[in-house]
Amino acid sequence: MKLETFSSAWPVVRFDEIDSTNEEARRRASGGDTGPNWLVTGSQTAGRGRLGRQWSSPRGNLFTTALLPFPGTLQEAALACFSAGLAVIDAARALGVDTGQLKLKWPNDVLVGSAKLAGILIETGSLHGKLWMAAGFGVNVEVAPERADRVTSCLTALPGGASITAQRLLSALDIAFRARLFQLLNDGFGSTREAWLSHAAALGAKVELNPISGRIEGVMTGLAEDGALILKLADGSETHVRAGEISVLS
């Protein structure tokens, strides 16, 4: 496996405004350009998150996608969201933020307590039989967007975060994400899984999920080797959930 992709900083392609950095990554990949590079914009007119949800994109926050030829398998690519969440925490810590309050919500949100700080959208495709990845990051740096459906927070509101800008965060994220992807591909998922669980939100809490098969309620007990969420059900049995939206039950 060739891991040279992660050995040096990726070039940055900047836009003032664009529909979506992930959409731009798809356009580039379909045209034969799979990076590696960072696509970053000051604002997005059609930013999106998981499940097609709209992503609020006020100026001052970070909207970026890492487009890269992915030297692993599709199964490994599916685990990259865990690496990406850890990379956001790593980058914030490297810039002097007190990251003690930061938690990772399965599978790909970064929280401050229960408030959303960042969302991650990983998409993949194939070009001439080779896998490419578009890893989109939306991080609230200077602005916590007002939303009716959830509480939000931003990095500059955290201890040690007052001087952080989107540009500074991107520089730190480049280092952190490359390191976390290298860890995943070189060491296997075990060490990434352990690190993710050390920051996991709702671990040990009663939660509900709504996968396609219907609502599931149980206690979150861990993370499986394939990235599935492990739940202990009321009857004492265990189930693995690979897709769905998680929420903590009071």
Secondary structure, DSSP 8 states (H G I E B T S, - for coil): ---GGGSS---EEEEEEES-HHHHHHHHHHTT---SEEEEEEEESS-B-GGG-B----TTSEEEEEEEE--S-HHHHHTHHHHHHHHHHHHHHHTT--GGGEEEETTTEEEETTEEEEEEEEEEEEETTEEEEEEEEEE-SS-----SS--B--GGGSTT-TT--HHHHHHHHHHHHHHHHHHHHHH-HHHHHHHHHHTBTTTTSEEEE--TT--EEEEEEEE-TTS-EEEE-TTS-EEEE-S--EEE--
